[in-house]
Amino acid sequence: MTIQSRIEGMAAPLPISNLDTDQIMPKQFLRRIDKAGLAEGLLYDMRFGPDGKPRPEFVLNRPEYAAAKILVAGPNFGCGSSREHAVWGLRQYGIQAVIAPSFGEIFYSNAMNNGLLLAALAEADVEAILADVSMPENSRIAIDVESMNVQSRSVAASFSLSERHRRMFLEGLDMIGATLAMQDQIHAFAAGHWQQRPWLKDIASLTKHRLA
């Protein structure tokens, strides 16, 4: 994962409540055996019509939002199924952060483990930011992960992250990397555990050997 202490750039408004992972990444894009090509499926039914042609009115198809790297969305963003492909598609498309009043719980965990920053703000703040970014000339947003602040044209607001998630972003770690960073503590715990309970160590192999 890339180290991210600050995300800054154009934001696109997506004021839809309860936008679920089935809409973010439709089922037909889940048949692939790897993560490649998921940017194509992102919000597919919103971006494209039945004929496969882009819908010109959809925000991500508008040329003035082509460089968007932040989405400003409605409450309960990412609800629904647990498909991690929704997060992978957002990241592949170039989205680095989503601002919303709330998020689906499993989606939140998947996002944090894949370097997609989710900033939950008060609904009034999100509405004000949506008003800002609905005008492309006012759509630039800065998100500071270190101080956990969001700044738009007219709003300065704070969000919260657990210390573990904050550290993962600041150090560019996923959950495996965050665990490996604690190897010394893990080995020390294991050594203390076996020292206090030596009769438990290798009990399965010892029992198998005895019975044989």
C-alpha positions as CSV (number, residue, x, y, z in Angstrom):
1,M,0.0,0.0,0.0
2,T,1.1,3.6,-0.6
3,I,1.8,5.8,2.4
4,Q,-0.9,8.5,2.5
5,S,-0.8,11.3,5.0
6,R,-2.8,13.7,2.9
7,I,-5.2,13.2,0.0
8,E,-6.0,16.3,-2.0
9,G,-7.8,16.8,-5.3
10,M,-11.0,17.0,-7.1
11,A,-14.1,15.5,-5.5
12,A,-17.2,14.3,-7.3
13,P,-20.7,14.5,-5.7
14,L,-22.6,11.2,-5.4
15,P,-25.6,12.1,-3.1
16,I,-27.2,8.6,-3.1
17,S,-28.3,7.0,0.2
18,N,-27.7,3.3,0.8
19,L,-25.5,2.8,-2.3
20,D,-24.8,-0.8,-1.9
21,T,-21.8,-2.9,-3.0
22,D,-24.0,-4.7,-5.6
23,Q,-24.3,-1.3,-7.3
24,I,-20.7,-0.3,-6.7
25,M,-19.5,-3.5,-8.3
26,P,-22.2,-5.5,-10.2
27,K,-22.2,-9.3,-10.0
28,Q,-21.0,-9.9,-13.6
29,F,-17.6,-8.5,-12.7
30,L,-17.1,-11.0,-9.9
31,R,-16.3,-13.9,-12.2
32,R,-12.7,-12.9,-12.7
33,I,-10.1,-14.9,-10.8
34,D,-7.9,-11.8,-10.0
35,K,-8.4,-8.1,-9.3
36,A,-7.6,-6.9,-12.8
37,G,-10.1,-4.9,-14.8
38,L,-12.5,-4.0,-12.0
39,A,-12.3,-0.3,-12.8
40,E,-14.5,-1.1,-15.8
41,G,-17.2,-2.4,-13.5
42,L,-17.3,0.4,-11.0
43,L,-20.9,1.8,-10.8
44,Y,-21.4,0.2,-14.2
45,D,-25.2,0.5,-14.3
46,M,-25.0,4.2,-13.4
47,R,-22.1,4.9,-15.8
48,F,-23.5,3.0,-18.8
49,G,-26.9,2.5,-20.4
50,P,-28.4,-0.8,-21.6
51,D,-26.7,-0.3,-24.9
52,G,-23.3,-0.1,-23.2
53,K,-22.8,3.6,-24.0
54,P,-21.8,6.0,-21.3
55,R,-24.6,8.0,-19.7
56,P,-23.3,11.6,-20.3
57,E,-25.3,13.0,-17.3
58,F,-23.6,10.7,-14.7
59,V,-21.1,12.6,-12.7
60,L,-18.1,10.4,-13.3
61,N,-18.7,10.6,-17.1
62,R,-18.7,14.4,-17.1
63,P,-15.4,15.7,-18.4
64,E,-15.1,18.3,-15.6
65,Y,-15.0,15.5,-13.0
66,A,-12.7,13.2,-15.0
67,A,-9.8,13.7,-12.5
68,A,-11.9,13.1,-9.4
69,K,-10.1,11.1,-6.7
70,I,-12.6,11.7,-3.9
71,L,-16.3,10.8,-3.7
72,V,-18.8,12.7,-1.5
73,A,-21.7,10.3,-0.9
74,G,-24.9,9.8,1.0
75,P,-25.4,7.9,4.2
76,N,-24.8,4.1,4.5
77,F,-22.4,4.0,1.6
78,G,-21.2,0.5,0.8
79,C,-24.0,-1.4,2.6
80,G,-25.2,-4.8,1.3
81,S,-22.9,-7.7,0.5
82,S,-19.4,-8.2,1.7
83,R,-17.8,-8.2,-1.8
84,E,-14.3,-6.7,-1.5
85,H,-14.4,-6.2,-5.3
86,A,-16.3,-3.0,-4.6
87,V,-13.3,-1.5,-2.8
88,W,-10.8,-2.9,-5.4
89,G,-12.8,-1.3,-8.2
90,L,-12.9,2.1,-6.5
91,R,-9.1,2.0,-6.0
92,Q,-8.4,0.9,-9.5
93,Y,-10.6,3.7,-10.9
94,G,-8.4,6.2,-9.0
95,I,-10.7,6.9,-6.0
96,Q,-8.6,7.4,-2.9
97,A,-11.2,8.5,-0.4
98,V,-15.0,8.6,0.2
99,I,-16.7,11.2,2.4
100,A,-20.1,10.2,3.7
101,P,-22.2,10.4,6.9
102,S,-21.9,6.6,7.5
103,F,-20.7,3.4,5.8
104,G,-21.6,-0.2,5.7
105,E,-19.6,-2.0,8.4
106,I,-18.0,-4.8,6.3
107,F,-17.2,-2.3,3.5
108,Y,-15.5,-0.1,6.0
109,S,-13.2,-2.9,7.1
110,N,-12.4,-3.9,3.5
111,A,-11.7,-0.3,2.6
112,M,-9.3,0.3,5.4
113,N,-7.4,-2.9,4.6
114,N,-7.0,-1.8,0.9
115,G,-5.9,1.9,1.4
116,L,-9.3,3.5,0.6
117,L,-9.8,6.2,3.2
118,L,-13.4,6.6,4.5
119,A,-14.1,9.8,6.4
120,A,-17.5,9.8,8.2
121,L,-18.7,13.3,8.9
122,A,-21.9,14.8,10.3
123,E,-24.7,14.8,7.8
124,A,-24.9,18.6,7.8
125,D,-21.1,18.8,7.0
126,V,-21.5,16.3,4.2
127,E,-24.5,18.3,2.7
128,A,-22.4,21.5,2.8
129,I,-19.5,19.7,1.1
130,L,-21.9,18.3,-1.5
131,A,-23.0,21.8,-2.2
132,D,-19.4,22.9,-2.7
133,V,-18.4,20.1,-5.0
134,S,-21.6,20.2,-7.1
135,M,-19.8,23.2,-8.8
136,P,-16.6,21.9,-10.4
137,E,-14.8,25.1,-9.8
138,N,-15.3,24.5,-6.0
139,S,-14.7,20.8,-6.0
140,R,-11.2,20.6,-4.6
141,I,-10.9,18.9,-1.2
142,A,-8.0,18.2,1.1
143,I,-8.1,15.4,3.7
144,D,-5.3,15.3,6.3
145,V,-5.0,11.8,7.7
146,E,-2.4,13.0,10.4
147,S,-4.8,15.5,11.9
148,M,-8.0,13.8,10.7
149,N,-9.4,16.9,9.1
150,V,-11.4,17.6,5.9
151,Q,-11.3,20.9,4.2
152,S,-13.5,22.0,1.3
153,R,-14.3,25.5,0.0
154,S,-16.7,26.3,2.9
155,V,-16.3,23.4,5.4
156,A,-13.6,22.4,7.8
157,A,-14.6,19.3,9.7
158,S,-12.9,16.5,11.7
159,F,-13.4,12.8,11.4
160,S,-12.2,9.9,13.5
161,L,-10.2,6.8,12.9
162,S,-9.1,4.1,15.2
163,E,-5.4,4.4,16.0
164,R,-4.8,1.1,14.2
165,H,-6.4,2.3,11.0
166,R,-4.7,5.7,11.2
167,R,-1.3,4.1,11.6
168,M,-2.0,1.7,8.7
169,F,-2.6,4.7,6.4
170,L,0.3,6.7,7.7
171,E,2.7,3.8,7.4
172,G,1.2,2.3,4.2
173,L,0.2,-1.0,5.8
174,D,-2.6,-3.5,5.3
175,M,-3.7,-5.9,8.1
176,I,-0.9,-8.4,7.3
177,G,1.7,-5.7,7.3
178,A,0.4,-4.2,10.5
179,T,0.6,-7.7,12.1
180,L,4.1,-8.3,10.8
181,A,5.2,-4.9,12.2
182,M,4.5,-6.5,15.7
183,Q,6.6,-9.6,15.2
184,D,8.9,-8.8,18.1
185,Q,5.9,-8.6,20.5
186,I,4.3,-11.7,19.0
187,H,7.5,-13.8,19.4
188,A,7.9,-12.4,23.0
189,F,4.3,-13.4,23.9
190,A,4.8,-16.9,22.4
191,A,8.1,-17.4,24.3
192,G,6.4,-16.4,27.5
193,H,3.4,-18.6,26.8
194,W,5.5,-21.7,26.2
195,Q,7.7,-21.0,29.2
196,Q,4.6,-20.8,31.5
197,R,2.9,-23.8,29.9
198,P,5.6,-26.1,28.5
199,W,3.3,-29.2,28.7
200,L,1.2,-27.7,25.9
201,K,3.9,-27.2,23.4
202,D,3.8,-29.7,20.5
203,I,1.1,-31.6,22.3
204,A,-0.5,-32.8,19.1
205,S,2.6,-34.3,17.6
206,L,3.8,-35.8,20.9
207,T,0.4,-37.4,21.5
208,K,0.4,-38.8,17.9
209,H,3.9,-40.2,18.5
210,R,2.9,-41.8,21.8
211,L,-0.2,-43.4,20.4
212,A,1.8,-44.8,17.4
